[in-house]
Amino acid sequence: MNMQKGDLCLVTGISGYLASWIGHYLIEEGYRVRGTVRSLNNREQLEKMSELLPGIEFVEADLRKENGWDQAVDGVKWVFHVASPQAVKTETDRIGGATKGTEFLMNAALGSDTVKKVVITSSEAAVAYGHPSSKTTFNEDDWTDANGPGDYFRSKTRAERIAWDIARDQTRNPKQVALSTINPSMILGPSLVPWARFSSETVKNIAEGKMPMIPDMTVYYVDVRDCARMHIAIMNDPKTNGHRHLSMAARGKYFDLAELIRDNYSQLGYKVTSRVAPHFLLWIMKFFSADVASIYSKLRVNTVMKTKYPNVYKYKHTHLLQMVRDTMDNLIASGIIEPRGHISIHIE
């Protein structure tokens, strides 16, 4: 089962925040990498990805289209299915994209003569939401309500359930191709690609004062570099076959993000809010906002996430402060966010 240097790996959505790091570490460790993109016509994006990931091979495969997936898995041994509609406003039909894309990928992979294992990037969003507020402890056995509020939560939950249903169906998986899933918490850390994604947008919005109030909510965090390495560790460990795996390194509050940005970057002119959203206001908002409704049961609750498999991966970037600094420094260096106001530099 173990991966061998030179093996061909498929990483779907290779131009994404997490997927690009997975591709980076695979190439660094001596594997060949093929990545899916929505279109091969975006030459500027492909040139940038080729620069970041030397030797990368591209194939066109869209989550919402069945064609292209057989070609994507041709000759591949190890499949990392990372592509999924993100929790950003520009995404439409998240549920359809996530579920159809997972089904197309699984059917192609399980029908291949070469694929040995699939690792799917799911989310904590598929584990810990839609439960009564009295439930405060979660592990990999828990599932989010697939019919609950918030289309991002539904999309991740339904897509992962579809993957498990297909993998466990002997008529659809006669070769018994192995499946594991990974369920990351909120991902922070630097981006290889020069475009922001959901987690980076959250940090950006807090730094720029676009979040006037912060919800009182327990949050688990993981560095994107750890999450990428954990994907490879799961792929390379047969003991993970048939299991879900929470990916989380640090625990805190949403307010911790604002506090760390304020304490470490206020000299750059950022006006970070220090206000916690009043609970009564969010109670009213949940009737009008699916996003608020989806997290309402988590507010003011001491949520605890406990993985059943703590020895799968040893985290390196475990400190939230380091994650926040690396995220902010990367956003500033790439020009995604800019310092505000006059900055004085004193030389002694």
C-alpha positions as semicolon CSV with decimal commas, in nm:
position;residue;x (nm);y (nm);z (nm)
1;M;0,000;0,000;0,000
2;N;0,277;0,244;0,084
3;M;0,350;0,525;-0,158
4;Q;0,671;0,502;-0,358
5;K;0,875;0,788;-0,493
6;G;0,784;0,847;-0,856
7;D;0,423;0,737;-0,807
8;L;0,169;0,954;-0,989
9;C;-0,066;1,141;-0,754
10;L;-0,378;1,334;-0,850
11;V;-0,463;1,650;-0,657
12;T;-0,799;1,799;-0,752
13;G;-0,837;2,175;-0,743
14;I;-0,458;2,215;-0,753
15;S;-0,478;2,595;-0,779
16;G;-0,645;2,619;-0,437
17;Y;-0,508;2,732;-0,102
18;L;-0,474;2,385;0,054
19;A;-0,433;2,178;-0,263
20;S;-0,131;2,377;-0,380
21;W;0,048;2,302;-0,052
22;I;-0,033;1,930;-0,090
23;G;0,113;1,940;-0,440
24;H;0,418;2,126;-0,309
25;Y;0,497;1,864;-0,046
26;L;0,430;1,572;-0,281
27;I;0,679;1,710;-0,534
28;E;0,925;1,788;-0,255
29;E;0,904;1,426;-0,140
30;G;0,966;1,285;-0,489
31;Y;0,619;1,205;-0,620
32;R;0,481;1,300;-0,957
33;V;0,175;1,525;-0,942
34;R;-0,115;1,582;-1,175
35;G;-0,359;1,857;-1,083
36;T;-0,709;1,929;-1,201
37;V;-0,816;2,278;-1,306
38;R;-1,154;2,401;-1,426
39;S;-1,008;2,516;-1,757
40;L;-0,680;2,480;-1,942
41;N;-0,739;2,816;-2,109
42;N;-0,625;3,024;-1,811
43;R;-0,263;3,044;-1,923
44;E;-0,163;3,301;-1,661
45;Q;-0,283;3,078;-1,379
46;L;-0,120;2,766;-1,526
47;E;0,211;2,945;-1,573
48;K;0,207;3,059;-1,211
49;M;0,122;2,709;-1,090
50;S;0,401;2,560;-1,304
51;E;0,641;2,805;-1,147
52;L;0,526;2,714;-0,796
53;L;0,510;2,338;-0,860
54;P;0,793;2,232;-1,094
55;G;0,698;1,932;-1,306
56;I;0,326;1,963;-1,238
57;E;0,093;1,816;-1,502
58;F;-0,251;1,969;-1,559
59;V;-0,577;1,813;-1,667
60;E;-0,914;1,980;-1,715
61;A;-1,194;1,850;-1,492
62;D;-1,485;2,053;-1,358
63;L;-1,678;1,949;-1,047
64;R;-2,006;2,007;-1,228
65;K;-1,916;1,813;-1,545
66;E;-1,874;1,436;-1,578
67;N;-1,626;1,446;-1,862
68;G;-1,257;1,471;-1,785
69;W;-1,244;1,264;-1,467
70;D;-1,147;0,936;-1,634
71;Q;-0,853;1,114;-1,797
72;A;-0,767;1,275;-1,464
73;V;-0,720;0,938;-1,286
74;D;-0,553;0,761;-1,579
75;G;-0,233;0,600;-1,447
76;V;-0,278;0,754;-1,102
77;K;-0,220;0,552;-0,783
78;W;-0,308;0,805;-0,512
79;V;-0,598;1,049;-0,533
80;F;-0,628;1,359;-0,316
81;H;-0,974;1,505;-0,374
82;V;-0,948;1,858;-0,239
83;A;-1,162;2,055;-0,485
84;S;-1,492;2,177;-0,346
85;P;-1,697;2,497;-0,368
86;Q;-1,572;2,732;-0,096
87;A;-1,761;2,936;0,164
88;V;-1,722;3,260;-0,031
89;K;-1,995;3,476;-0,184
90;T;-1,879;3,418;-0,541
91;E;-1,957;3,046;-0,523
92;T;-2,297;2,934;-0,648
93;D;-2,469;2,595;-0,608
94;R;-2,220;2,474;-0,347
95;I;-2,420;2,159;-0,276
96;G;-2,448;2,058;-0,642
97;G;-2,081;2,127;-0,709
98;A;-1,960;1,939;-0,403
99;T;-2,183;1,634;-0,439
100;K;-2,161;1,593;-0,815
101;G;-1,788;1,651;-0,816
102;T;-1,735;1,389;-0,544
103;E;-1,950;1,137;-0,728
104;F;-1,772;1,195;-1,060
105;L;-1,430;1,164;-0,894
106;M;-1,521;0,851;-0,696
107;N;-1,674;0,674;-0,997
108;A;-1,364;0,746;-1,205
109;A;-1,120;0,647;-0,930
110;L;-1,297;0,323;-0,839
111;G;-1,326;0,229;-1,206
112;S;-0,954;0,280;-1,261
113;D;-0,707;-0,007;-1,291
114;T;-0,437;0,182;-1,104
115;V;-0,591;0,382;-0,817
116;K;-0,516;0,228;-0,477
117;K;-0,652;0,489;-0,235
118;V;-0,854;0,809;-0,223
119;V;-0,821;1,075;0,048
120;I;-1,102;1,329;0,045
121;T;-1,082;1,670;0,206
122;S;-1,405;1,714;0,398
123;S;-1,440;1,957;0,688
124;E;-1,522;2,003;1,053
125;A;-1,835;2,152;0,896
126;A;-1,944;1,794;0,827
127;V;-1,898;1,691;1,191
128;A;-2,006;1,936;1,457
129;Y;-2,304;2,143;1,336
130;G;-2,679;2,108;1,352
131;H;-2,665;1,945;1,695
132;P;-2,846;2,072;2,006
133;S;-2,642;2,316;2,214
134;S;-2,639;2,059;2,495
135;K;-2,400;1,846;2,287
136;T;-2,054;1,991;2,342
137;T;-1,807;1,709;2,269
138;F;-1,744;1,577;1,919
139;N;-1,525;1,322;1,742
140;E;-1,511;1,149;1,404
141;D;-1,827;0,950;1,474
142;D;-2,039;1,265;1,470
143;W;-2,210;1,406;1,163
144;T;-2,355;1,747;1,090
145;D;-2,726;1,756;1,005
146;A;-2,722;1,727;0,626
147;N;-3,054;1,911;0,606
148;G;-2,964;2,189;0,848
149;P;-2,909;2,557;0,768
150;G;-2,608;2,685;0,576
151;D;-2,540;2,547;0,228
152;Y;-2,166;2,520;0,293
153;F;-2,230;2,286;0,589
154;R;-2,479;2,084;0,386
155;S;-2,243;2,066;0,088
156;K;-1,951;1,926;0,291
157;T;-2,172;1,680;0,481
158;R;-2,359;1,545;0,181
159;A;-2,047;1,518;-0,033
160;E;-1,859;1,321;0,230
161;R;-2,155;1,088;0,291
162;I;-2,177;1,022;-0,083
163;A;-1,809;0,928;-0,091
164;W;-1,851;0,678;0,193
165;D;-2,166;0,530;0,038
166;I;-1,990;0,473;-0,293
167;A;-1,674;0,331;-0,134
168;R;-1,873;0,083;0,078
169;D;-2,087;-0,035;-0,213
170;Q;-1,919;-0,352;-0,344
171;T;-2,091;-0,319;-0,680
172;R;-1,942;0,028;-0,726
173;N;-1,610;-0,051;-0,559
174;P;-1,536;-0,410;-0,660
175;K;-1,158;-0,363;-0,629
176;Q;-1,199;-0,235;-0,270
177;V;-1,012;0,087;-0,333
178;A;-0,940;0,237;0,009
179;L;-1,097;0,564;0,125
180;S;-1,005;0,798;0,407
181;T;-1,137;1,147;0,475
182;I;-0,985;1,440;0,660
183;N;-1,198;1,699;0,839
184;P;-0,995;2,016;0,898
185;S;-1,097;2,289;1,135
186;M;-1,043;2,654;1,037
187;I;-0,729;2,665;0,822
188;L;-0,480;2,948;0,864
189;G;-0,127;3,009;0,739
190;P;0,045;3,146;0,429
191;S;-0,082;3,087;0,079
192;L;0,138;2,965;-0,204
193;V;-0,104;3,097;-0,463
194;P;-0,156;3,474;-0,501
195;W;-0,528;3,466;-0,443
196;A;-0,709;3,454;-0,109
197;R;-0,950;3,188;0,008
198;F;-1,204;3,165;0,287
199;S;-0,975;3,151;0,590
200;S;-0,751;3,426;0,456
201;E;-1,057;3,634;0,377
202;T;-1,173;3,596;0,738
203;V;-0,840;3,726;0,869
204;K;-0,845;4,005;0,609
205;N;-1,197;4,112;0,704
206;I;-1,111;4,121;1,074
207;A;-0,794;4,321;1,012
208;E;-0,974;4,569;0,789
209;G;-1,260;4,615;1,035
210;K;-1,518;4,459;0,805
211;M;-1,641;4,239;1,089
212;P;-1,790;4,497;1,328
213;M;-1,867;4,231;1,587
214;I;-1,714;3,892;1,665
215;P;-1,928;3,590;1,761
216;D;-1,864;3,431;2,101
217;M;-1,772;3,090;1,965
218;T;-1,509;2,823;2,028
219;V;-1,296;2,763;1,720
220;Y;-1,028;2,506;1,640
221;Y;-0,746;2,606;1,406
222;V;-0,493;2,421;1,193
223;D;-0,203;2,554;0,986
224;V;-0,239;2,493;0,612
225;R;0,109;2,339;0,599
226;D;0,022;2,088;0,870
227;C;-0,310;2,009;0,707
228;A;-0,135;1,943;0,375
229;R;0,125;1,717;0,534
230;M;-0,148;1,535;0,725
231;H;-0,319;1,450;0,395
232;I;-0,002;1,274;0,281
233;A;0,044;1,102;0,617
234;I;-0,311;0,965;0,595
235;M;-0,260;0,852;0,237
236;N;0,060;0,672;0,333
237;D;-0,081;0,492;0,638
238;P;-0,302;0,185;0,572
239;K;-0,428;0,205;0,932
240;T;-0,624;0,515;0,831
241;N;-0,821;0,326;0,566
242;G;-1,195;0,351;0,624
243;H;-1,163;0,630;0,881
244;R;-1,246;0,999;0,912
245;H;-0,977;1,218;1,069
246;L;-1,019;1,552;1,241
247;S;-0,737;1,793;1,160
248;M;-0,690;2,053;1,435
249;A;-0,392;2,193;1,621
250;A;-0,501;2,488;1,835
251;R;-0,817;2,578;2,023
252;G;-0,947;2,925;2,097
253;K;-1,222;3,175;2,025
254;Y;-1,302;3,380;1,720
255;F;-1,217;3,680;1,933
256;D;-0,861;3,546;1,968
257;L;-0,804;3,619;1,599
258;A;-0,907;3,980;1,643
259;E;-0,703;4,016;1,960
260;L;-0,386;3,870;1,808
261;I;-0,416;4,087;1,496
262;R;-0,476;4,397;1,709
263;D;-0,188;4,324;1,948
264;N;0,063;4,243;1,675
265;Y;-0,039;4,470;1,385
266;S;-0,204;4,779;1,530
267;Q;0,114;4,975;1,447
268;L;0,024;4,928;1,080
269;G;-0,297;5,122;1,127
270;Y;-0,545;4,836;1,140
271;K;-0,860;4,912;1,341
272;V;-0,967;4,573;1,470
273;T;-1,298;4,549;1,652
274;S;-1,304;4,450;2,017
275;R;-1,680;4,400;2,032
276;V;-1,839;4,061;2,089
277;A;-2,173;4,025;1,912
278;P;-2,464;4,043;2,162
279;H;-2,636;3,709;2,188
280;F;-2,985;3,856;2,159
281;L;-2,888;4,020;1,830
282;L;-2,766;3,690;1,685
283;W;-3,085;3,522;1,809
284;I;-3,283;3,765;1,594
285;M;-3,044;3,734;1,299
286;K;-3,070;3,355;1,288
287;F;-3,424;3,391;1,152
288;F;-3,297;3,592;0,857
289;S;-2,946;3,456;0,797
290;A;-2,867;3,093;0,722
291;D;-2,502;3,161;0,810
292;V;-2,596;3,278;1,161
293;A;-2,850;2,998;1,201
294;S;-2,587;2,740;1,113
295;I;-2,357;2,844;1,401
296;Y;-2,616;2,959;1,655
297;S;-2,607;2,637;1,861
298;K;-2,229;2,689;1,897
299;L;-2,249;3,035;2,050
300;R;-2,143;3,069;2,415
301;V;-2,077;2,692;2,424
302;N;-1,752;2,534;2,542
303;T;-1,713;2,303;2,243
304;V;-1,456;2,023;2,267
305;M;-1,324;1,829;1,966
306;K;-1,145;1,500;2,041
307;T;-0,994;1,293;1,765
308;K;-1,007;0,916;1,793
309;Y;-0,674;0,890;1,611
310;P;-0,427;1,129;1,779
311;N;-0,115;0,952;1,649
312;V;-0,182;0,991;1,278
313;Y;0,011;1,317;1,253
314;K;0,239;1,523;1,480
315;Y;0,169;1,892;1,427
316;K;0,453;2,136;1,364
317;H;0,276;2,473;1,342
318;T;0,069;2,432;1,655
319;H;0,067;2,784;1,797
320;L;-0,221;3,011;1,699
321;L;0,000;3,320;1,721
322;Q;0,238;3,174;1,464
323;M;-0,052;3,087;1,233
324;V;-0,194;3,438;1,260
325;R;0,143;3,607;1,205
326;D;0,224;3,388;0,905
327;T;-0,121;3,456;0,757
328;M;-0,102;3,832;0,811
329;D;0,257;3,860;0,690
330;N;0,167;3,668;0,376
331;L;-0,141;3,882;0,309
332;I;0,063;4,201;0,354
333;A;0,356;4,078;0,143
334;S;0,123;3,976;-0,141
335;G;-0,062;4,309;-0,131
336;I;-0,398;4,152;-0,049
337;I;-0,417;4,382;0,251
338;E;-0,221;4,704;0,290
339;P;-0,099;4,899;0,594
340;R;-0,320;5,194;0,683
341;G;-0,212;5,535;0,798
342;H;0,137;5,671;0,861
343;I;0,398;5,425;0,989
344;S;0,700;5,562;1,172
345;I;1,025;5,367;1,179
346;H;1,266;5,456;1,456
347;I;1,633;5,366;1,427
348;E;1,842;5,375;1,744
